[in-house]
C-alpha cells in the first residue's frame, strides 16, 4: 500500500528532552512538510522540503529541526528550546511545488510534561 | 480522539440537507486552492481542488466555487450524511515565493440525524 506513515501515534516526554518524530512515505514524492496543530486552530507550517538535502523554515520553525537525507524520510526533532511542544504533529508529502495536493499522515500526538 | 477544532466556527445541518462551508482567502495572487476534511484524531483528507482559471468544479456530492473578485471560496456538500461530520479546511497557494500551501483555520460541520 502506498502512503505516509508517522510513528508513534502517541508520544510522551519530559520537559527538557529532545524528541524525534518519524515520517516516511512511499509515494515517490519529492516534497515533504511538517505541520503543527493545536486545539481550535488550523495547521501551521513548521518546515518543508522540496528535494533531498534541502529544506526551508515555515512559519513556526523556532525550537524545531529537520533533516532530509532520503527522499522517503523527513524526521522532525522537537528540541528543548520549543516552549510549548505539546501538540498534534502532521506530516505531508506531495509532488514538488505548491500546486499539488498534499497527502497527510495519521499524525503524532506529542505530550510534554 | 484528538481534540482538534474545539473553538472553531461550527455549521450544524440536518442529515439530507445541503451544506455550504465558506472560506475567505488572503492573497489575490493565489492560483490554487484545496479543500480538506479532517476527522477527529486523523490527518486531513483531500476532498477537491480548483485552479484560479476556473470558478466552479464538481466532484462526487461536492462542489467548490471560487469567486476571485471577493477572494472567496466555498465548498458545497449535497445530501449531507453523518459521515460528513468533521472539520473542513481550505488551503491556498499564495504564490509569494514560498513553495507550500497556506491553510485556513477551519470550520466544524456537525450533521444532525
Interface residues (C-beta under 8 A of the other chain):
Chain A: X4 X31 X33 X35 X37 X39 X40 X41 X42 X43 X44 X45 X48 X50 X56 X58 X88 X90 X92 X96 X97 X98 X99 X101 X102 X103 X104 X105 X106 X107 X109
Chain B: X2 X3 X4 X5 X6 X7 X8 X31 X32 X34 X36 X41 X42 X43 X44 X45 X46 X49 X51 X89 X91 X93 X95 X98 X99 X100 X101 X102 X103 X104 X105 X106
